[in-house]
């Protein structure tokens, strides 16, 4: 489902490693200042009850979303470099369309505008199963901690970390 929110969220960039570690072909368009604020606003609208806790971060019940402002790193680039982005122990982290989703509570969350190749780190307690659902709420796939890699976010509709 490509929504207006999805299009705005896709315009944000995601930095996972220093620019010198990736080629220009692996880094997408950069966004600065006002574009970042607009994207944070869109994240706030997408998740009612969420709140802005930093210039680039929104907190909601059970998860946070960080808007990256300096460039989007493709999931293929992450794999080629052999360096995964950071994800705290006990968390499920998803890097989708220039946004970092950090899930830390066991609640099903509806997501909007997810599509394309993305990266995940399931750094929860060993054996914890995260479930990913299609837009119609049917199970799409699962990940058992510890696991990391790429996934196709089209058309993920909701996530349950455990």
N, C-alpha and C positions, 0 to 999 in steps of 0.2 A: 504494500500500500504506500504509494508515494503521495504524501500530503504536502500542503504548504509548509507545515512544520518540518517535515522530512527534508524538503528542499533547502530550507534555511539551515537546518542542522548539518546537512551535507556540505554546506559552504564553509563550515569551520575547519580549521586545520588541526592536526594532532602531531605533537613532537614526542618521539620516543627515544631518540638518540641525538647526539650532537650532529649538526649539519655536515661536518667534515666526514662523518662515518657513512653517509648515504650519498648516492649520486643525485644529480638534479632531476633525472628522469623518475626517481622514486619519490620525490617530494612534490606534492600538489600545490595549488595556489595558496598563497599566504593571505591571512587576514590580520588586520590590526585594529586596535582601538574601538571605533564605533561599531565595526562589524562584530567584534567580540561581545559588546554590550547587547546588540540586537539578538545574538544567538543565545546569550544567557536569558534574555527576556523570553525567547521562544521556549527554552527549557522550562522556565517558570510556568508558562502557560500550559505546557504539555503535561505537567505533573502538579495538579491542584494540591494546595497545602504545602508545597515545597517552599523553600526560602533561600535567598542568596546569602551565602556565608563568606564569600570572598569575591573579588572582581571577576574571577573565572570559574567559580564553583557554586553549585546549587545542591542543597541538602534536602532530602525527602525522608519519609519514614522507611528505614531499612536500607537506604542506598544514597549515593551521591553521584553527581554528574559534573565532570570537569571539562570545560571548554578549552581546547588548546588553540593558541593564537598564532603559532609560527610555522605551521605547515603540517600536512597530513602524510604520514608514513604508511605505505601500503603494507599489508600483511605479508606479501611475498618478500618485500625488502627486509622485514624483521627476520624472517626465516633465513635468508641469505647471509645476514650479518651474524646470525647465531647469538644475538643478544636480545633477551626478552625485556619488555618494559616491566616496571616494578608493580607488584601486587602484594599487599600485606598478607601475612599468615592469617587464615581464617576467613578470607575474602574470596569472592568470585569477581574477577575484573574482565570487562569487555571493552574493546576498543573499536567503536563503530562510528563511521562517518565523521571522524574528527572529534569525537567525544569519548571520554573515558567514563565508563559506568563502573562503580565500585559498590558491589552488593555485600552487605555484612549482616543481614538478618534474613531469616527463613520466611519470606513472604513472596507470594506471586505478584509480579509487577507487570502491568500492561505497558508495552513500549510502542512508540509511534515512529513511522518513517524509517525503519531499519531496512537496509538493502545493501547488497554487494559483499565483496570479500572483506572479512573482518578478522580480528585476532582475539583470543581469549586466554585467560589464565585461571584455572580452578585451583586456588591455593588454600582451600578449606581443609579441615581435619581430614586425614587420609580416609578414603572410602566414602566421603560425602558425595552424593549424587546431585548434580545440578540438572534441571530439566528445561528444555527449550521447546516452546509450543508454536504452532502455526497460528495464523490470524483467526482460524476457526476453533482454536483451543485444542486441536488434536496434537498429540506428542510428535515433535519433529526429530529430536535427538537428545541424548544425555551425555554428560561428562562426569567421570568419577575422579575425585581428587586423589592425588595431584595429577593434573593434566594441563597441557597448554598446546596451542596450535591455531590453525586458521579454521574459519567456518563461513558458510554463506548465510548472511543475515536476511536474505530474501526468502520468504516473507515472515521472519520471526515476529510474533505478535505479543508474546509474553515470556517471562523468565521466572523460574523458581529456583533459587540458589541451593536449596536442600530438600 
